[in-house]
């Protein structure tokens, strides 16, 4: 079991609010009065989640986008964000990128904190959203017989990362400035039985969603649309950072937007949460990015 999974198992022993959903989701769901709020928090670590020499404006954009992507997977419309920022020599660029992202996504800053530290520096952001559909989609809702779908094209972020390393900034946006699929998540929320964003690789995230649902996902790797040459298909399915939406629908239900069916939900056989091209996979090791 990886370090992250082991830590999450230990955290589950702590007092948890029902809205924590047993820590199976990337967001908490709180009912307050007549509102259902969705809260999430993600961090970016310098040199781990960002590339050396990356413009701080792009880092700020990605920090906002990754958190809004978690809200998108819950069908939540963003209300505002709180930021935790480690100061450095490029603060002006970070603030410029933050302003661009918040303006582009029409999300206000609610507050936060700044500290001096690093390297490496770390930046955290808490995003708050308002659910547009109740019950709010969870990772744990997939049931045998459902179809497995994914939006967009996978591996675009990897292609963007390689473009960035090659000095081709115009072709690097998929990696540097991802677009959270907020409107798509809102459209899917009333019909999806389970949903999450693809941040750590399609295969790993499918394994996580199947495991949370107590089922197996039987996936056809050839069905997934990829942005890389066919010989690199496996890389595209494992690399991550695409922030597409992975979701399940009852059999016979078509998604209300453009998406690709990549498999089906089956009953769990032993510990195999993922069945890839007919091969049972019990461990998440090597399926994607483990923190």
C-alpha angles and dihedrals in degrees: 000000000000123000093253094050091046092052092048090052089054092047090054087067090064122089104282130195113231086241089066088073090217088296090284092122134060090235141044123232119214127183110210116174108309094340131088110208127196119206129187138169129199133172135207119208119204111250092010106061094015131051123246110267094019115155110255088225089063090047090054091048092050092048090057094041097051092053094046087051089061089053090048090057088059095047089245126151112223118251100178147310140243117209135209109197131185106211123230143149094295100054093127091058092047092052090047091053091045090053091049093051097044091047093046094050094037092235122142127222112244099186139272139165141284129208138178116242151108160024101234094044125199129208124195132189134189116205123198122200140176116236114240094195133033127239089047111226115259135192089241100063102085114118133192109275095034119123121237117228138178132194126227131353124316124222094033090118091052090050088049092050091052090048089052092051088050091053094251099133097170091061094044100073095102087064102031100039111023120186117230111222097229098150091044091052091050090051092050098044096085094051108028116099090199134004143176138157121257103241105137101036132300095257096049093044091047088051090051094049093047091048092050089050095049090237141099126252113217104202132188105213092198091060095063115095111235135191095214132075114282092254089063097048093114091054091051091055094050107036102076134192092108096114093205119148121258111197145158129226132188113266112277095021115118119212117250091235141036111296140139127242108228104170150321139271114247135179113280113263109200111308096329106124091168131042108189116191089335096312117118114229117195102171128058091215111127095006095108145314113336114192 
